[in-house]
Amino acid sequence: MAHEKLKALLEGDPGKLIVKSVTQSMYAWAWKVPPEYYNYRVFNELTVRYETGDRTRLGLKKFDHYRFDSVFFIEPGYRALDQRQCYTIGIELKQSKSDLMGDKKMEKYLGWTDLFYIGVPADLTGEALEKAKEVNNEYIGVIDIENGLIIKNSKKMKVSERNRMLIYEQVL
């Protein structure tokens, strides 16, 4: 149930603060646009299915999947569509230290969204910073979900067109 509470925070004021902070750190012009003009949607439990290259015993294509706890689709103001500056953020929510430190699949989420963050309650930010450093310090950011604060920014990733389309396909 605690996971559901964290997801609910992303739909409220903490989510708005995250969108504002990340957008303003990515685009120099974004501070000029009032945050109420940022258009975004949050999709919880977004599953991305992809071909593994293997075949089933019947000879059919075999699929696997990743399930993001939350994915933000963000259009940071009216000029974003013209400048192709819409972007995605993947968030893996962790509610306890054991949940966070026991995660062995976090690196597999990289390359599907433009940015990737570990979202944790305020008291786990130190451990989340350690985990980000252990897995991939450059491309994994840390967010304090309770307060909507970016503790560590994520570097923008190059997302293949194939991966981008698989994410869009799940939303549509």
N, C-alpha and C positions, 0 to 999 in steps of 0.2 A: 504493500500500500504506500509506503514512503516514496517509491518510484513514481507513483501517480501524482503525489504532491509536488514533486520536482517538475514533472511535465506541466502541471497546472501553472506553476510559476512562470514557465516560458511563455505561456499565453497571456500573462498579465504584465504588470509594470516592470518586473525584472527583465522580461523578454524585450520590452521596448527599449530599455536601457542598453541591453546587449546589442540590439540592432543599431542604435545610435552610436555607441562607442566603436563598434567594429567598422561601421561605414565611414565614420569620420577619420579613423586611422588608415583606412584604405584609400580614400579619395580626398585630396586636398580641397576640392571645391565643396565637399559635403557639409562643411560647417556653415556654409551660406544658406543651405536649404533647411527650413524648419523641420524638425523630426516628425511632425504630424503629416508631412508629405511623403515620408518613407512608406512605401507600400510593401507589406510582407505577409507571408503566411507560414504557419508552423504545421508540419506534418509529423505526427507522432507514430512510432512503430512503422517506419517506412522500410519495406523489404525490397531489396534489390536482388533479382534473380539473374544468374549469368550461366553461360555454357562452360562446362569444365573441360571440354575436349574429349571426354570419355563417353562411352556408350553403355547403355543398360544391357542386360542379358538378352533383351528382345531387339537390340540394335538401334534403339532410339537415343537421341541426344540426352546426355545426362546434365542436370542442372544442379547448382548449389546456390546459396543465398547468404546475404548479410542483412541484418536488421538494425538500422539506426534507431536509437531511442527517439531522436528528434532531428528533423531537417528543416532549416529555415530557407525559404526562397525570398530573396530581397531585391526590390527595385528601389534604389535610394534616391527617389525624387523624379520629377517629370523629365529630366534630361537623360536619365539612365538608358532608356530604350534606344535612343538615337546613338548613344556612345557605347552600346553593348556593355554596360557596366552593371547589369543585374548579376547577382551571384548567389551561391548557396553556402550554407554552413551546416556541417554535420556535427551532432553533439551526442556523445556517449555519457549517459548519466550514471553516476556512482553514488550510492547512499551510505556506504560504510567503508572502512579501511580495508576489510577483508575482501569486499566486492571489488574495490579498486585495485589492490595489489594482486589479486588472483586472476585478473583479466589477462588472458594470453592471446587474444585475437585483435587487440586494438590497432596494431599496425596494418591489418587488412582493410581497415576503413579508409586509409589514406588513398587519395587519387580518385575518389568518387564525388567529392564535393570540393568547392574552391578553398574552403577553410575547414579545419577540424578542431574541435575542442572537447576536453573532458569537463563535464559540468558536475560540480560537487557542492554540498553545503559548505558554509563559511569555515567550519572547523576542520575541513579536510583539504584545504587549499595547499598546505605544505606538502602533504603526501601526494597530492595530484601533481605538483611541480616535480617531485621526485620521479613519479611514474612517467611523466612527459619526457623527462631527461633520459630515463632508462629506455624508452621505446623509440622516440625520434624527437629530440628536443627542438628541431627546426620547424617541423610541420604540425606539432600538437600544441595547442594552446590550452589554457586553464581558465574556467569561468566560475565565479562564486554565484551559484544559481539563486541563492536566497536574496542577494542584494543586487544582482544584475551587473556585477563588476567583472571586468576583464583583468585577471591576475597576470596572465601571460598571453601575448598575442601569438596567433598562428601565422606562419608565412603562407602566402597564397600558393596553391599547388596548380600545376598544369593538369587539367582533367581532359582525358581523351574524349573525342566526340562520341565514341561508343559508350563509355561510362556515363557521360552526360545524358545521352539519349535513354539509357536504361533507368536512370533516376527519373527523368521526365515521364517516361512511360508508366512508372508506378504511380505518379501523381495524377496523370490523365486517366 
